[in-house]
């Protein structure tokens, strides 16, 4: 059964590698970012291996599997059609998060969440490459946000694994109900703000499941 599973992963990997579309100039930063990320994942192995936390071990194993599939696909897509700076920036943020996790391993309380969030982010990227018409890694998803009640709320976002960071990585161009912004496929937190009221950040997978390149969100209105 294990051999069959490994075979299916390799088959999926080959299909996605050879399906990346179009030739063009490559993004020169990608290889370094992926190499540093792989090193950060490897540096975590010893610390996680000796822990008694089975959920953390499972999250780490899933992350190593996702990265092993995604990284060669991204390299090949980058050779054929350069990944955008925005796309590579999300990968670089992942590397920074994993490196910080390794450095602050003993004091971080959300290690399992971070690893699971990165895995979901990688999965969103993989599925979008697989499902978009061009089968490449340059697709963006237009995210349109409405508020559950009233309108005129400003929309902010950040990467899912930045949950504990007090930052606003993204700001939508218009308030609700006309807020929209193009996103690299991934796993994100979005929330609303208005007149001192701050909504609870909500986790959302932004990806293409069947060729669609738009996603409509309705976020809870802060009280």
C-alpha positions in Angstrom: 0.0 0.0 0.0 2.8 2.4 0.9 4.5 1.7 -2.5 1.3 2.4 -4.3 1.0 5.7 -2.4 4.5 6.7 -3.3 3.9 5.8 -6.9 0.8 8.0 -7.0 2.7 10.9 -5.6 5.5 10.6 -8.1 2.9 10.2 -11.0 1.1 13.4 -9.8 4.4 15.2 -9.6 5.4 14.3 -13.1 2.1 15.3 -14.5 2.2 18.7 -12.9 5.9 19.3 -13.8 5.3 18.6 -17.5 2.0 20.5 -17.6 3.5 23.9 -16.7 2.8 26.2 -19.7 4.7 28.7 -21.8 8.4 29.7 -21.8 9.8 32.9 -20.5 12.4 34.5 -18.3 12.7 32.9 -14.8 12.5 34.5 -11.4 16.1 34.4 -10.2 15.1 34.4 -6.5 13.0 31.2 -6.5 15.7 28.6 -6.2 17.4 30.4 -3.2 14.0 30.8 -1.4 13.1 27.1 -1.9 16.6 25.9 -0.9 16.4 28.0 2.3 12.9 26.7 3.0 14.0 23.1 2.6 16.9 23.7 5.0 14.5 25.2 7.5 12.2 22.2 7.2 15.2 19.9 7.7 16.4 21.8 10.7 13.1 21.1 12.4 13.3 17.3 12.0 15.5 16.5 15.0 13.5 18.7 17.4 10.2 17.2 16.2 11.4 13.6 16.1 12.1 13.6 19.9 8.8 15.2 20.9 5.9 13.2 22.3 3.4 15.4 20.4 1.9 13.1 17.8 -0.1 15.9 16.2 3.1 17.9 15.7 4.8 14.9 14.2 1.9 14.3 11.8 1.9 18.0 10.8 5.6 17.9 10.1 5.4 14.7 8.0 2.6 16.3 5.9 4.6 19.4 5.4 7.7 17.4 4.1 5.4 15.5 1.7 3.8 18.7 0.4 7.1 20.5 -0.1 8.6 17.5 -1.8 5.8 17.6 -4.4 5.4 21.4 -4.8 9.1 22.6 -5.0 10.1 20.7 -8.2 6.8 21.8 -9.8 7.5 25.4 -9.0 11.1 25.2 -10.3 9.9 23.7 -13.6 7.1 26.3 -13.9 9.6 29.1 -13.2 11.9 27.8 -15.9 9.1 27.9 -18.4 7.2 31.0 -17.2 8.7 33.2 -14.5 6.9 33.3 -11.2 5.8 36.8 -10.2 7.5 38.7 -7.3 4.2 38.5 -5.4 4.2 34.7 -5.7 7.8 34.3 -4.6 7.1 36.8 -1.7 4.6 34.4 -0.2 7.1 31.5 -0.4 9.7 33.7 1.2 7.3 34.6 4.0 6.9 30.8 4.6 10.7 30.3 4.8 10.9 33.1 7.4 8.1 31.6 9.4 9.7 28.1 9.4 13.1 29.5 10.3 11.6 31.5 13.2 9.8 28.4 14.4 13.1 26.5 14.5 14.8 29.4 16.4 12.0 29.8 18.9 10.9 26.2 19.0 10.8 25.9 22.8 8.7 29.0 23.4 6.2 28.9 20.5 2.9 27.5 21.5 1.3 27.2 18.0 3.8 24.9 16.3 1.2 22.4 15.0 -1.0 25.2 13.6 1.9 26.8 11.8 3.0 23.6 10.1 -0.6 22.7 9.1 -1.2 26.2 7.8 1.9 26.1 5.6 0.8 22.6 4.3 -2.6 24.0 3.4 -0.9 27.0 1.7 1.2 24.6 -0.4 -1.8 22.5 -1.2 -3.7 25.5 -2.5 -0.8 26.3 -4.8 -0.5 22.7 -6.0 -4.2 22.4 -6.7 -4.4 25.7 -8.6 -1.5 24.7 -10.8 -3.3 21.5 -11.5 -6.7 22.9 -12.1 -6.2 26.1 -14.1 -6.5 26.1 -17.8 -2.8 26.9 -18.4 -1.5 24.6 -15.7 1.0 27.2 -14.5 2.0 28.9 -11.3 1.2 32.5 -12.4 -2.6 32.3 -11.8 -4.1 34.8 -9.4 -7.5 34.5 -7.8 -9.7 37.6 -7.5 -11.1 37.8 -4.0 -14.2 39.8 -3.5 -15.4 40.5 0.0 -18.7 41.6 1.4 -19.6 42.2 5.0 -22.4 40.1 6.6 -24.2 43.3 7.8 -24.1 46.9 6.6 -21.2 48.1 4.3 -18.3 50.5 4.3 -15.9 48.2 6.2 -12.2 48.2 5.2 -10.8 44.7 4.5 -7.4 43.6 5.6 -5.5 40.3 5.3 -2.3 38.4 6.1 -0.9 34.9 5.5 -2.5 32.2 7.7 0.7 31.3 9.5 1.2 35.0 10.4 -1.8 34.6 12.8 0.1 35.9 15.9 1.9 38.7 14.1 0.3 42.2 14.5 0.6 43.1 10.8 -1.7 44.0 7.9 0.1 42.5 4.9 -2.9 43.2 2.5 -5.4 46.0 2.2 -8.3 45.7 -0.3 -8.7 48.6 -2.7 -12.3 49.5 -1.7 -14.4 49.0 1.4 -17.4 46.6 1.4 -19.5 45.9 -0.5 -17.0 46.6 -3.4 -13.8 45.2 -2.0 -11.6 43.1 -4.3 -8.0 42.2 -4.7 -6.0 39.7 -6.7 -4.2 37.0 -4.6 -1.6 34.3 -5.1 -3.2 31.0 -4.3 -2.7 30.1 -0.6 -4.2 30.1 2.9 -5.1 33.5 4.3 -6.6 35.4 7.2 -9.1 38.2 6.4 -10.9 40.6 8.6 -13.0 43.8 8.6 -12.3 47.1 10.4 -14.3 50.4 10.7 -14.5 53.2 13.3 -12.4 51.4 15.8 -14.2 48.1 15.4 -12.0 45.2 14.5 -13.5 41.9 13.2 -12.2 38.4 14.1 -9.7 37.2 11.5 -11.2 34.3 9.4 -9.2 31.6 7.7 -9.9 31.0 4.0 -8.3 28.8 1.3 -7.8 30.9 -1.9 -7.4 28.5 -4.8 -8.9 27.3 -8.0 -10.8 24.0 -7.8 -12.1 23.7 -11.3 -10.8 26.6 -13.4 -12.6 29.4 -11.6 -10.4 32.4 -10.8 -12.7 34.3 -8.5 -13.7 33.8 -4.9 -16.5 35.5 -3.1 -16.2 35.9 0.7 -18.7 37.2 3.3 -16.9 38.2 6.5 -18.6 38.7 9.9 -19.2 42.3 10.8 -17.4 43.5 13.9 -19.7 44.6 16.7 
